[in-house]
Amino acid sequence: MCVEDRISNFSDHILCHILSFLPIKEAVRTSIISTKWRNLFASISIIEFDGDLLRRLTDRNIDSFKNFVDRLLKFPDQVRLDCFRLHDGISSWNDGDHDFDVSGWICAALCRGVKEIDLKLYNLGDVPPDVPPVLFTCHSLVNLTLVALGFKIEVPSDVCLGNLKTFYLESVFVCDSINRLISNCHVLEDLAFMYCSVANASELNIQSPSLKELTLYFDPPDIDQYSVVINAPNLVYFRYGGDIVRVYPLGNMKSLEKAQIYIWFGSETNAAHLYQGICNIRSLTLQISKEIFPTSRLPIFHNLIKLEFDGDICFVEFLHCMPNLKKLILKYLV
């Protein structure tokens, strides 16, 4: 019986859209189906190289892989990219004989109007590549994730990410121009700043009227000499973790509804500044040690109706600061 090949009758646009949801290895394999399929994989809009694929590379095929990526990203007349993801796995091959042009791959994706870039890279040699400055002048980007240990960010003077809505930074070395970068993301809604090293600056200044979600995790070398200024009047969700630095919310963030605070080390005074800024919230998750719990400096949380407390404090005297509390969850560590 002759079976009609209905899938091959789809237009190239639809076929490329379908291939974009396949792992890159499987998408390339479709090139053997027929002459119609031979080069379709080169026009997919989602390009992802995950750690599992990269860790399976051998010394024999590593150069072939690099050439393949170069052709896939830099081939002229390519369709616009929706997403470019590169996750860890190339670090084991990044030596004197096998240097991956990560910066070149990023630039190639930007030239194709990419909407989302997701990079999770570690240990790319003794001198990791810098993040290409053109990344921060890309108007097509909507989502940007950089988890890149040792990478350095140099923000150009003409920085502007006019359509960026989600920005996740982790383990990246940044300079004081990071403040200018954040303020020039005019529609930014979700910002995460995780364990990044800041050079030549003692203050992180987050000014964003559009910001709705903010996540900060800190492990600075000197917590008493570092501060965070937050000017985000429309913030709805706030998460803070790590060592407590001096946090100065400008105003009481009246739109804030939910906060999660995980503090391990720091001073009672620094913690007090933070609580004052979030006193309008309705839901609070709090994990803190008794050494830095400011029982005498807590503001009144008039709107708080839910508290989840996780710590080593064996008393609840602070409840008088929460007169309208309806739900209390206690999880003692000891």
BAMIKE-193355 format. One line per field, with one value per residue (C-alpha): residue number from 1; x, y, z; residue in three letters. Coordinates in pm, 1 decimal, padded with zeros to 6 digits. Example, Ala and Ser with C-alpha at 12.3 -4.5 7.8 and 13.67 -1.06 7.14 Angstrom:
BEGIN
num	(1 / 2)
px	(01230.0 / 01367.0)
py	(-00450.0 / -00106.0)
pz	(00780.0 / 00714.0)
residu	(ALA / SER)
% end
This chain:
BEGIN
num	(1 / 2 / 3 / 4 / 5 / 6 / 7 / 8 / 9 / 10 / 11 / 12 / 13 / 14 / 15 / 16 / 17 / 18 / 19 / 20 / 21 / 22 / 23 / 24 / 25 / 26 / 27 / 28 / 29 / 30 / 31 / 32 / 33 / 34 / 35 / 36 / 37 / 38 / 39 / 40 / 41 / 42 / 43 / 44 / 45 / 46 / 47 / 48 / 49 / 50 / 51 / 52 / 53 / 54 / 55 / 56 / 57 / 58 / 59 / 60 / 61 / 62 / 63 / 64 / 65 / 66 / 67 / 68 / 69 / 70 / 71 / 72 / 73 / 74 / 75 / 76 / 77 / 78 / 79 / 80 / 81 / 82 / 83 / 84 / 85 / 86 / 87 / 88 / 89 / 90 / 91 / 92 / 93 / 94 / 95 / 96 / 97 / 98 / 99 / 100 / 101 / 102 / 103 / 104 / 105 / 106 / 107 / 108 / 109 / 110 / 111 / 112 / 113 / 114 / 115 / 116 / 117 / 118 / 119 / 120 / 121 / 122 / 123 / 124 / 125 / 126 / 127 / 128 / 129 / 130 / 131 / 132 / 133 / 134 / 135 / 136 / 137 / 138 / 139 / 140 / 141 / 142 / 143 / 144 / 145 / 146 / 147 / 148 / 149 / 150 / 151 / 152 / 153 / 154 / 155 / 156 / 157 / 158 / 159 / 160 / 161 / 162 / 163 / 164 / 165 / 166 / 167 / 168 / 169 / 170 / 171 / 172 / 173 / 174 / 175 / 176 / 177 / 178 / 179 / 180 / 181 / 182 / 183 / 184 / 185 / 186 / 187 / 188 / 189 / 190 / 191 / 192 / 193 / 194 / 195 / 196 / 197 / 198 / 199 / 200 / 201 / 202 / 203 / 204 / 205 / 206 / 207 / 208 / 209 / 210 / 211 / 212 / 213 / 214 / 215 / 216 / 217 / 218 / 219 / 220 / 221 / 222 / 223 / 224 / 225 / 226 / 227 / 228 / 229 / 230 / 231 / 232 / 233 / 234 / 235 / 236 / 237 / 238 / 239 / 240 / 241 / 242 / 243 / 244 / 245 / 246 / 247 / 248 / 249 / 250 / 251 / 252 / 253 / 254 / 255 / 256 / 257 / 258 / 259 / 260 / 261 / 262 / 263 / 264 / 265 / 266 / 267 / 268 / 269 / 270 / 271 / 272 / 273 / 274 / 275 / 276 / 277 / 278 / 279 / 280 / 281 / 282 / 283 / 284 / 285 / 286 / 287 / 288 / 289 / 290 / 291 / 292 / 293 / 294 / 295 / 296 / 297 / 298 / 299 / 300 / 301 / 302 / 303 / 304 / 305 / 306 / 307 / 308 / 309 / 310 / 311 / 312 / 313 / 314 / 315 / 316 / 317 / 318 / 319 / 320 / 321 / 322 / 323 / 324 / 325 / 326 / 327 / 328 / 329 / 330 / 331 / 332 / 333 / 334)
px	(00000.0 / 00133.1 / 00127.6 / 00101.9 / 00373.6 / 00153.4 / 00421.7 / 00655.2 / 00371.8 / 00378.3 / 00544.5 / 00909.6 / 00807.1 / 00587.4 / 00845.1 / 01118.6 / 00885.4 / 00831.5 / 01204.7 / 01273.0 / 01114.8 / 01346.8 / 01692.3 / 01945.8 / 02089.8 / 01750.4 / 01674.6 / 01995.0 / 01912.5 / 01600.3 / 01828.1 / 01851.7 / 01475.9 / 01480.5 / 01624.4 / 01341.5 / 01456.7 / 01831.1 / 01884.8 / 01567.5 / 01740.8 / 01961.2 / 01653.7 / 01523.0 / 01439.6 / 01546.5 / 01909.3 / 02006.0 / 02324.5 / 02280.5 / 02541.4 / 02452.0 / 02516.8 / 02843.1 / 02978.5 / 02940.4 / 03185.5 / 03512.5 / 03850.4 / 03784.3 / 03464.4 / 03520.9 / 03646.2 / 03358.5 / 03117.3 / 03272.3 / 03253.4 / 02893.8 / 02794.3 / 02974.3 / 02788.3 / 02454.6 / 02473.5 / 02667.9 / 02527.6 / 02389.6 / 02017.6 / 01913.8 / 01572.1 / 01533.7 / 01615.1 / 01367.4 / 01614.1 / 01982.9 / 02077.6 / 02425.3 / 02459.9 / 02771.1 / 02967.2 / 03213.1 / 03442.5 / 03619.7 / 03717.8 / 03818.0 / 04196.9 / 04483.2 / 04384.4 / 04006.5 / 03895.1 / 03525.1 / 03430.7 / 03149.6 / 03159.9 / 03136.8 / 02839.0 / 02662.2 / 02723.9 / 02596.8 / 02275.3 / 02231.7 / 02271.3 / 01975.7 / 01749.1 / 01741.5 / 01471.1 / 01611.5 / 01970.9 / 02036.3 / 02401.9 / 02518.1 / 02895.7 / 03171.0 / 03549.8 / 03628.8 / 04005.0 / 04222.7 / 04112.9 / 03739.2 / 03607.9 / 03435.7 / 03066.7 / 03053.5 / 02936.7 / 02698.8 / 02483.3 / 02373.6 / 02263.5 / 02037.1 / 01680.1 / 01543.4 / 01626.8 / 01331.5 / 01486.9 / 01853.4 / 02014.9 / 02388.4 / 02526.2 / 02892.4 / 03156.0 / 03448.9 / 03296.2 / 03332.2 / 03069.4 / 03176.0 / 02868.6 / 02903.6 / 02808.7 / 02522.7 / 02363.8 / 01995.8 / 01791.7 / 01463.7 / 01257.2 / 01422.0 / 01167.4 / 01359.6 / 01723.6 / 01902.6 / 02268.0 / 02466.7 / 02838.1 / 02933.4 / 03204.2 / 03046.8 / 03171.8 / 02993.0 / 02825.5 / 02579.5 / 02366.6 / 02346.4 / 02262.0 / 01964.9 / 01826.2 / 01836.7 / 01614.5 / 01296.1 / 01041.7 / 01224.3 / 00982.1 / 01192.0 / 01549.6 / 01769.8 / 02118.5 / 02284.0 / 02630.1 / 02785.8 / 03114.5 / 03102.4 / 03428.5 / 03497.4 / 03159.1 / 03017.3 / 02655.4 / 02410.1 / 02148.9 / 01831.4 / 01611.5 / 01330.7 / 00969.0 / 00859.2 / 01012.8 / 00765.4 / 00991.8 / 01335.4 / 01570.1 / 01897.0 / 02151.2 / 02471.5 / 02799.2 / 03015.9 / 03364.8 / 03266.7 / 02894.0 / 02919.3 / 03078.8 / 02825.9 / 02475.1 / 02175.8 / 01940.3 / 01603.9 / 01376.9 / 01105.1 / 00762.4 / 00569.5 / 00751.4 / 00514.4 / 00748.7 / 01083.5 / 01328.9 / 01650.4 / 01908.6 / 02262.2 / 02447.0 / 02250.4 / 02397.8 / 02258.0 / 01937.4 / 01766.2 / 01427.6 / 01322.6 / 00973.0 / 00785.9 / 00723.1 / 00347.0 / 00275.3 / 00475.5 / 00259.3 / 00501.3 / 00857.2 / 01091.0 / 01386.7 / 01669.6 / 01945.6 / 02240.3 / 02496.5 / 02506.2 / 02411.2 / 02082.6 / 02097.3 / 02122.3 / 01825.9 / 01618.7 / 01655.6 / 01522.8 / 01216.9 / 01122.5 / 01110.4 / 00881.7 / 00637.0 / 00337.8 / 00352.1 / 00068.1 / 00277.0 / 00622.1 / 00855.3 / 01136.9 / 01443.9 / 01685.6 / 01911.8 / 01844.9 / 02177.6 / 02054.6 / 01680.2 / 01588.8 / 01312.6 / 01327.2 / 01335.2 / 01060.7 / 00803.2 / 00432.1 / 00321.5 / -00038.4 / -00120.7 / 00053.0 / -00190.4 / 00049.0 / 00385.3 / 00604.9 / 00891.1 / 01190.9 / 01470.6 / 01634.0 / 01441.4 / 01234.6 / 01003.2 / 00727.3 / 00737.2 / 00757.0 / 00395.0 / 00272.2 / 00411.6 / 00163.3 / -00182.2 / -00382.6 / -00203.5 / -00436.0 / -00196.8 / 00123.2 / 00362.9 / 00654.7 / 00946.7 / 01208.0 / 01557.4 / 01627.7)
py	(00000.0 / 00345.1 / 00584.7 / 00954.0 / 01170.0 / 01451.2 / 01607.6 / 01675.9 / 01860.3 / 02127.7 / 02455.0 / 02503.2 / 02763.4 / 02515.0 / 02236.4 / 02462.4 / 02563.5 / 02194.3 / 02118.2 / 02403.5 / 02198.9 / 01902.3 / 01861.0 / 01996.5 / 01649.0 / 01509.0 / 01812.3 / 01758.1 / 01389.9 / 01483.0 / 01601.5 / 01240.9 / 01207.3 / 01361.2 / 01647.3 / 01871.1 / 01814.9 / 01837.5 / 02196.5 / 02264.3 / 02225.5 / 02527.5 / 02753.3 / 02654.7 / 02943.3 / 02777.3 / 02667.8 / 02487.5 / 02305.4 / 02144.4 / 01999.1 / 01639.2 / 01684.8 / 01872.6 / 01625.9 / 01347.4 / 01512.1 / 01331.7 / 01463.9 / 01334.1 / 01529.4 / 01845.5 / 02050.2 / 01928.0 / 02041.5 / 02390.1 / 02426.5 / 02308.0 / 02571.6 / 02842.3 / 02749.9 / 02715.4 / 03056.4 / 03259.5 / 03127.9 / 03424.3 / 03476.1 / 03285.7 / 03328.9 / 03531.1 / 03347.3 / 03313.8 / 03157.3 / 03069.8 / 02847.4 / 02726.4 / 02531.4 / 02400.0 / 02121.0 / 02304.7 / 02396.6 / 02059.5 / 02127.3 / 02493.3 / 02457.8 / 02564.2 / 02321.1 / 02366.6 / 02725.4 / 02787.9 / 03123.4 / 03184.7 / 03562.8 / 03510.8 / 03279.1 / 03537.8 / 03810.3 / 03584.5 / 03519.8 / 03894.0 / 03958.0 / 03727.0 / 03933.2 / 03680.3 / 03731.9 / 03510.4 / 03430.2 / 03173.4 / 03106.8 / 02883.6 / 02851.5 / 02774.7 / 02749.5 / 02857.0 / 02860.6 / 03087.7 / 03396.7 / 03363.1 / 03568.6 / 03898.1 / 03929.1 / 04117.8 / 04477.8 / 04460.2 / 04230.4 / 04536.0 / 04737.7 / 04471.3 / 04592.2 / 04248.7 / 04084.2 / 04009.8 / 03752.8 / 03742.5 / 03485.1 / 03497.2 / 03238.7 / 03263.0 / 03217.6 / 03450.5 / 03631.8 / 04010.0 / 04261.9 / 04594.0 / 04806.8 / 05040.5 / 05406.8 / 05360.9 / 05079.9 / 05026.8 / 04708.7 / 04862.9 / 04542.0 / 04342.5 / 04213.3 / 03939.3 / 03978.6 / 03706.3 / 03754.9 / 03501.2 / 03467.0 / 03740.4 / 04001.1 / 04344.6 / 04700.6 / 05003.0 / 05064.8 / 04787.1 / 05062.2 / 05238.4 / 04911.2 / 04843.7 / 05195.9 / 05171.9 / 04862.8 / 05066.3 / 04781.3 / 04546.0 / 04343.0 / 04065.7 / 04116.1 / 03862.2 / 03956.5 / 03644.7 / 03628.1 / 03871.4 / 04046.5 / 04424.7 / 04610.7 / 04974.9 / 05023.0 / 04998.6 / 05045.1 / 04867.2 / 05117.4 / 04958.8 / 05224.5 / 05079.6 / 05204.5 / 04902.9 / 04635.5 / 04386.6 / 04105.6 / 04145.7 / 03874.1 / 03961.0 / 03716.0 / 03853.7 / 03721.6 / 04038.1 / 04039.1 / 04325.0 / 04342.7 / 04657.9 / 04852.0 / 04755.2 / 04885.8 / 04844.3 / 05126.3 / 05017.0 / 05257.2 / 05034.8 / 05179.8 / 04906.4 / 04609.1 / 04322.4 / 04037.9 / 04068.3 / 03793.7 / 03846.8 / 03590.5 / 03559.4 / 03801.7 / 04109.2 / 04430.1 / 04778.5 / 04785.8 / 05119.3 / 05096.6 / 05444.8 / 05474.6 / 05178.2 / 05001.2 / 05032.1 / 04786.7 / 04507.1 / 04205.1 / 03919.8 / 03891.5 / 03601.6 / 03688.0 / 03440.5 / 03598.6 / 03401.1 / 03658.9 / 04033.5 / 04299.8 / 04375.3 / 04733.0 / 04625.8 / 04391.9 / 04669.7 / 04887.8 / 04606.4 / 04536.8 / 04903.7 / 04906.8 / 04602.9 / 04675.6 / 04699.5 / 04337.2 / 04086.8 / 03766.2 / 03711.3 / 03410.0 / 03470.1 / 03262.6 / 03430.5 / 03352.7 / 03492.5 / 03677.2 / 03933.3 / 03934.0 / 04297.3 / 04234.9 / 04593.0 / 04759.8 / 04586.1 / 04815.8 / 04741.7 / 04517.1 / 04639.0 / 04449.8 / 04120.6 / 03828.0 / 03534.7 / 03463.5 / 03158.4 / 03163.1 / 02930.5 / 02982.9 / 02903.2 / 03155.2 / 02991.7 / 03283.0 / 03471.1 / 03811.8 / 03978.2 / 03884.7 / 04208.3 / 04382.0 / 04191.2 / 04281.0 / 04145.6 / 03813.3 / 03528.0 / 03244.3 / 03154.3 / 02871.1 / 02794.5 / 02576.1 / 02569.1 / 02460.1 / 02336.0)
pz	(00000.0 / -00092.6 / 00202.9 / 00127.8 / 00284.3 / 00412.7 / 00634.9 / 00343.4 / 00172.3 / 00440.1 / 00348.7 / 00441.3 / 00699.0 / 00886.8 / 00863.9 / 01005.8 / 01288.2 / 01373.3 / 01358.1 / 01601.4 / 01880.5 / 01824.1 / 01980.8 / 01733.5 / 01675.5 / 01574.5 / 01356.8 / 01159.1 / 01109.7 / 00913.1 / 00630.5 / 00504.2 / 00444.6 / 00097.4 / -00104.3 / 00022.4 / 00379.6 / 00313.4 / 00430.2 / 00627.1 / 00964.5 / 00880.8 / 00897.5 / 01241.3 / 01473.9 / 01801.9 / 01832.4 / 02151.8 / 02244.7 / 02584.6 / 02815.4 / 02736.3 / 02365.0 / 02418.7 / 02672.6 / 02415.2 / 02177.6 / 02111.9 / 02007.8 / 01656.1 / 01595.1 / 01799.9 / 01504.0 / 01288.3 / 01557.9 / 01573.3 / 01195.8 / 01200.2 / 01456.6 / 01260.3 / 00943.1 / 01120.9 / 01289.2 / 01034.3 / 00707.5 / 00505.8 / 00443.0 / 00754.4 / 00915.6 / 01232.6 / 01553.2 / 01836.5 / 02079.4 / 02112.4 / 02408.7 / 02494.7 / 02818.0 / 02990.7 / 02831.6 / 02608.3 / 02897.8 / 02887.3 / 02524.7 / 02558.8 / 02562.5 / 02340.6 / 02068.0 / 02082.8 / 02145.7 / 02102.1 / 01953.3 / 02201.9 / 02148.5 / 01772.9 / 01815.7 / 02030.2 / 01771.0 / 01492.8 / 01687.1 / 01742.5 / 01369.3 / 01313.7 / 01540.4 / 01824.2 / 02088.5 / 02364.2 / 02460.4 / 02734.1 / 02819.5 / 03104.9 / 03080.4 / 03330.1 / 03337.6 / 02983.8 / 03038.9 / 03249.3 / 03053.6 / 02975.2 / 02683.7 / 02748.4 / 02675.7 / 02342.1 / 02406.4 / 02109.2 / 02323.1 / 02521.6 / 02221.0 / 02073.0 / 02026.8 / 01939.6 / 02275.4 / 02502.7 / 02740.6 / 02841.4 / 03073.2 / 03149.1 / 03390.0 / 03301.5 / 03571.0 / 03510.9 / 03214.3 / 03221.6 / 03119.4 / 02971.4 / 02910.4 / 02609.1 / 02632.9 / 02386.2 / 02586.9 / 02517.4 / 02544.5 / 02446.7 / 02439.6 / 02717.7 / 02971.1 / 03155.0 / 03261.6 / 03464.8 / 03564.4 / 03768.0 / 03851.3 / 03604.0 / 03665.7 / 03613.3 / 03647.1 / 03790.7 / 03453.7 / 03543.5 / 03701.2 / 03364.4 / 03195.5 / 03424.1 / 03395.0 / 03013.7 / 03000.9 / 02968.6 / 02968.7 / 03206.3 / 03420.7 / 03579.2 / 03703.5 / 03885.9 / 04010.2 / 04152.2 / 04309.9 / 04063.0 / 04137.1 / 04103.0 / 04039.1 / 04124.7 / 04288.3 / 04637.6 / 04534.0 / 04308.4 / 04195.8 / 04056.8 / 03899.8 / 03692.5 / 03693.9 / 03487.3 / 03714.8 / 03866.6 / 03994.9 / 04155.0 / 04285.6 / 04462.9 / 04603.7 / 04754.1 / 04887.4 / 04892.4 / 05050.2 / 05283.3 / 05347.8 / 05558.8 / 05270.8 / 05005.4 / 04954.1 / 04724.3 / 04630.5 / 04488.9 / 04307.4 / 04161.1 / 04245.4 / 04060.5 / 04210.5 / 04299.0 / 04397.3 / 04578.8 / 04669.6 / 04865.3 / 04969.8 / 05100.1 / 05324.0 / 05420.5 / 05282.2 / 05329.0 / 05124.7 / 05075.6 / 04906.8 / 04794.5 / 04934.3 / 05078.7 / 04748.5 / 04780.7 / 04497.4 / 04662.3 / 04748.5 / 04820.3 / 04951.2 / 05025.0 / 05248.6 / 05319.2 / 05529.4 / 05661.0 / 05774.4 / 05833.8 / 06081.2 / 06254.6 / 06127.7 / 05762.7 / 05806.8 / 05962.8 / 05651.6 / 05437.0 / 05653.0 / 05655.5 / 05277.9 / 05243.1 / 05526.0 / 05285.6 / 05169.3 / 05207.5 / 05206.0 / 05356.9 / 05363.6 / 05610.9 / 05692.2 / 05928.8 / 06223.1 / 06568.3 / 06567.6 / 06315.3 / 06378.9 / 06466.6 / 06720.6 / 06845.8 / 06503.5 / 06307.8 / 06146.1 / 06162.6 / 05875.2 / 05853.1 / 05531.5 / 05608.8 / 05614.7 / 05556.6 / 05719.9 / 05666.6 / 05915.5 / 05892.9 / 06142.9 / 06473.3 / 06682.6 / 06954.4 / 07027.8 / 06847.3 / 07014.3 / 06673.8 / 06597.2 / 06755.5 / 06445.7 / 06227.0 / 06363.5 / 06065.6 / 06019.9 / 05915.2 / 05833.6 / 06018.7 / 05922.0 / 06154.4 / 06048.3 / 06320.0 / 06220.2 / 06576.5)
residu	(MET / CYS / VAL / GLU / ASP / ARG / ILE / SER / ASN / PHE / SER / ASP / HIS / ILE / LEU / CYS / HIS / ILE / LEU / SER / PHE / LEU / PRO / ILE / LYS / GLU / ALA / VAL / ARG / THR / SER / ILE / ILE / SER / THR / LYS / TRP / ARG / ASN / LEU / PHE / ALA / SER / ILE / SER / ILE / ILE / GLU / PHE / ASP / GLY / ASP / LEU / LEU / ARG / ARG / LEU / THR / ASP / ARG / ASN / ILE / ASP / SER / PHE / LYS / ASN / PHE / VAL / ASP / ARG / LEU / LEU / LYS / PHE / PRO / ASP / GLN / VAL / ARG / LEU / ASP / CYS / PHE / ARG / LEU / HIS / ASP / GLY / ILE / SER / SER / TRP / ASN / ASP / GLY / ASP / HIS / ASP / PHE / ASP / VAL / SER / GLY / TRP / ILE / CYS / ALA / ALA / LEU / CYS / ARG / GLY / VAL / LYS / GLU / ILE / ASP / LEU / LYS / LEU / TYR / ASN / LEU / GLY / ASP / VAL / PRO / PRO / ASP / VAL / PRO / PRO / VAL / LEU / PHE / THR / CYS / HIS / SER / LEU / VAL / ASN / LEU / THR / LEU / VAL / ALA / LEU / GLY / PHE / LYS / ILE / GLU / VAL / PRO / SER / ASP / VAL / CYS / LEU / GLY / ASN / LEU / LYS / THR / PHE / TYR / LEU / GLU / SER / VAL / PHE / VAL / CYS / ASP / SER / ILE / ASN / ARG / LEU / ILE / SER / ASN / CYS / HIS / VAL / LEU / GLU / ASP / LEU / ALA / PHE / MET / TYR / CYS / SER / VAL / ALA / ASN / ALA / SER / GLU / LEU / ASN / ILE / GLN / SER / PRO / SER / LEU / LYS / GLU / LEU / THR / LEU / TYR / PHE / ASP / PRO / PRO / ASP / ILE / ASP / GLN / TYR / SER / VAL / VAL / ILE / ASN / ALA / PRO / ASN / LEU / VAL / TYR / PHE / ARG / TYR / GLY / GLY / ASP / ILE / VAL / ARG / VAL / TYR / PRO / LEU / GLY / ASN / MET / LYS / SER / LEU / GLU / LYS / ALA / GLN / ILE / TYR / ILE / TRP / PHE / GLY / SER / GLU / THR / ASN / ALA / ALA / HIS / LEU / TYR / GLN / GLY / ILE / CYS / ASN / ILE / ARG / SER / LEU / THR / LEU / GLN / ILE / SER / LYS / GLU / ILE / PHE / PRO / THR / SER / ARG / LEU / PRO / ILE / PHE / HIS / ASN / LEU / ILE / LYS / LEU / GLU / PHE / ASP / GLY / ASP / ILE / CYS / PHE / VAL / GLU / PHE / LEU / HIS / CYS / MET / PRO / ASN / LEU / LYS / LYS / LEU / ILE / LEU / LYS / TYR / LEU / VAL)
% end
